[in-house]
Amino acid sequence: MALKATIFKADVQISDLDRHYYGSHSLTLARHPSETDERLMVRLLAFCLYASEALRFGRGLSTEDEADLLEPDPTGSIQHWIDVGTPDPRDIRKACGRAERVTVLTYGRTVDVWWRQHREVLSAQRNLIVLRLPVATGETLAALASRNMTVQCTIQDGVAWLTSGETTVEAHPELLR
């Protein structure tokens, strides 16, 4: 019998002073059985960093050839493809061919090795942005995970502050490419 996803609900208030985006979102996040709280919360951070009315979560880890988050335009074309983690470079190249803009938000202890191995190939993609989240930030974000969350996110000068309850996490993704 297959394990089912765990459902997380998040009411998110976003104040993005860099993009002048201010919005409230009631989100439902499905955490795949093999997904960690860290990955779940990095996906939520990615949503906050690139929030728009059209941005939505993909169908999940078990669905190949789909972004973790994507922003379609009214015609169905993909404006923005967002993946988290250290995806296969072949998948990133495919995404760059399908979307106007592709962002990879990397996190975890293996990022430096992954980047050294794939930097040259990925640098050829003109519409790709690669960001690295510090290891400690990802681990601290994981502690915010709760089945029912209320999160305030403020973004200014490329830094995001996520607050849930009494805890605030500062996330400053580093631009790799």
JOKASUL-V784754 format. One record per residue. N is the residue number from 1. PHI is phi in degrees with one decimal (999 if undefined). PSI is psi in degrees with one decimal (999 if undefined). Layout:
# JOKASUL-V784754
N:PHI:PSI + N:PHI:PSI
This chain:
# JOKASUL-V784754
1:999:132.6 + 2:-76.2:141.7 + 3:-75.5:145.9 + 4:-95.9:157.1 + 5:-69.0:150.3 + 6:-95.1:131.4 + 7:-93.8:131.2 + 8:-118.3:138.3 + 9:-111.2:135.2 + 10:-136.5:123.2 + 11:-96.0:116.2 + 12:-119.9:128.4 + 13:-107.9:122.0 + 14:-117.0:129.0 + 15:-123.4:96.3 + 16:-99.8:97.7 + 17:-72.2:-22.7 + 18:-71.7:-40.9 + 19:-102.9:-1.3 + 20:57.1:44.0 + 21:-111.5:128.2 + 22:-133.7:120.4 + 23:-156.7:159.9 + 24:-117.1:134.1 + 25:-134.8:133.0 + 26:-101.9:108.2 + 27:-109.0:146.5 + 28:-116.9:120.2 + 29:-114.4:128.9 + 30:-99.0:122.6 + 31:-97.6:113.4 + 32:-58.7:147.1 + 33:-54.1:-28.6 + 34:-90.8:-1.7 + 35:-88.1:142.5 + 36:-90.9:164.6 + 37:-61.6:-34.2 + 38:-61.0:-48.2 + 39:-64.1:-40.9 + 40:-57.2:-47.0 + 41:-73.5:-29.5 + 42:-68.0:-36.4 + 43:-62.2:-41.3 + 44:-64.8:-41.4 + 45:-59.8:-44.6 + 46:-59.2:-40.2 + 47:-59.7:-46.5 + 48:-62.0:-42.7 + 49:-64.4:-30.9 + 50:-123.2:22.4 + 51:-54.5:140.9 + 52:-156.7:171.1 + 53:-68.4:-24.6 + 54:-94.2:-15.4 + 55:-65.5:134.3 + 56:-143.5:161.3 + 57:-80.0:145.4 + 58:-73.7:-176.6 + 59:-80.5:-6.0 + 60:117.1:178.3 + 61:-59.3:-34.7 + 62:-80.1:-1.5 + 63:-104.5:108.7 + 64:-73.3:157.5 + 65:60.8:31.0 + 66:-136.7:143.9 + 67:-71.5:158.5 + 68:-67.5:-38.1 + 69:-138.2:147.8 + 70:-147.7:151.8 + 71:-124.2:100.6 + 72:-82.5:156.1 + 73:-92.9:176.5 + 74:-59.7:-21.9 + 75:-86.6:-8.2 + 76:99.3:-9.3 + 77:-68.9:150.2 + 78:-88.9:116.5 + 79:-78.1:-45.7 + 80:-139.7:126.1 + 81:-112.4:125.3 + 82:-125.6:126.6 + 83:-119.9:150.8 + 84:-118.0:152.9 + 85:98.7:-147.2 + 86:-126.2:75.9 + 87:-69.0:161.7 + 88:-63.4:132.0 + 89:-57.9:-31.0 + 90:-62.3:-39.7 + 91:-67.1:-36.7 + 92:-65.9:-43.9 + 93:-61.7:-41.4 + 94:-60.8:-44.4 + 95:-61.5:-39.9 + 96:-63.2:-28.3 + 97:-79.2:-22.5 + 98:-96.6:-24.8 + 99:-120.5:153.2 + 100:-67.1:-36.0 + 101:-142.3:138.1 + 102:-127.6:133.1 + 103:-126.0:134.7 + 104:-117.5:121.2 + 105:-103.1:101.6 + 106:-87.3:152.8 + 107:-155.6:163.7 + 108:101.6:176.1 + 109:-78.0:-14.9 + 110:-97.0:2.1 + 111:-59.5:-45.5 + 112:-61.2:-42.5 + 113:-64.9:-47.0 + 114:-57.4:-45.2 + 115:-66.4:-42.8 + 116:-60.5:-39.9 + 117:-70.1:-32.7 + 118:-118.4:0.0 + 119:-55.1:-47.3 + 120:-61.7:-46.9 + 121:-64.7:-43.8 + 122:-72.5:-27.1 + 123:-65.2:-17.8 + 124:-76.9:-12.7 + 125:-85.0:111.9 + 126:-69.1:-25.8 + 127:-106.8:27.2 + 128:-111.7:135.7 + 129:-120.9:131.4 + 130:-120.4:125.4 + 131:-118.3:147.1 + 132:-117.3:128.7 + 133:-94.7:129.7 + 134:-55.9:144.4 + 135:-53.9:-47.5 + 136:-61.7:-33.9 + 137:-65.8:-45.7 + 138:-60.3:-42.5 + 139:-66.1:-38.4 + 140:-69.8:-38.1 + 141:-59.3:-38.9 + 142:-57.0:-33.0 + 143:-67.9:-19.0 + 144:-79.1:-16.0 + 145:-60.6:129.8 + 146:-152.5:147.7 + 147:-59.7:-30.2 + 148:-129.7:109.4 + 149:-118.0:146.8 + 150:-120.7:119.5 + 151:-127.4:132.1 + 152:-107.3:132.8 + 153:-126.7:124.6 + 154:-116.8:131.9 + 155:-123.2:127.6 + 156:-151.5:134.0 + 157:53.5:39.2 + 158:78.0:3.8 + 159:-109.6:134.7 + 160:-112.3:134.6 + 161:-113.4:118.1 + 162:-107.3:125.9 + 163:-121.2:130.6 + 164:-138.6:118.8 + 165:63.7:-127.1 + 166:-93.2:-0.5 + 167:-105.4:132.1 + 168:-121.8:132.7 + 169:-115.8:129.4 + 170:-95.9:124.8 + 171:-119.9:120.9 + 172:-125.9:85.3 + 173:-64.1:136.5 + 174:-93.0:133.0 + 175:-76.9:117.8 + 176:-92.6:-35.9 + 177:-153.0:999
